[in-house]
Amino acid sequence: MIKEKVRIESGEHSSLIVTLKREANYLILFLTGAWSLVWAGITLTILYGLATNPEKIDGELIIFTTLILLAGVFVIKYFLWHLNGKERIELNAQELTIQKLGTILTSKRKYESSQVDNFRVVTKQTSPLVFRMYGITGEQIQFGYYGNNKVFGQTLSKQEAENLVNVLNDNPPSSTRAKKNQGSF
């Protein structure tokens, strides 16, 4: 079939469920893990200082602390994504659902199946390399939805993406407009 990191199964009510395991980038895991440890030390030091000496609290310190906390949450999100991230794609007659699992601060993306058009392999990556490395962008499969391109499948190889596109286009639920893979626009 495709590989162990791609799992295809049939769900209830004639739905197709695909689970894509994120391939770990160990350099990014090391960098974000080390940054998270430093972040935890800085945050604990700031919070300890605020707790023991509350009269030193001012607006600039609160803004700085808030920015440090937000940056830490952002880095932890991508650390967890690289550590055990998965994408779950479910396609049925009513909707296509794409959900990122194994990280924090994510939500399901839902699309009406009747408006999903032509799954295809991304032929040209337009996002910066650093964004693809950190797992922010770099998806391999795209489809049309109300005239816009939507994407998923970050760490798939071209061959895996082509195989998955063929499966998705060959088994569309009755209300999708999916066609055979015709390449990218």
Secondary structure, 3 states (H helix, E strand, C coil): CCECCEEEEECCCCCEEEEEECCCCHHHHHHHHHHHHHHHHHHHHHHHHHHHCHHHCCHHHHHHHHHHHHHHHHHHHHHHHHHHCEEEEEECCCEEEEEEECCCCCCCEEEEHHHEEEEEECCCCCCCHHHHHCCCCCCCEEEEECCEEEEECCCCCHHHHHHHHHHHHHCCCCCCCCCCCCCCC
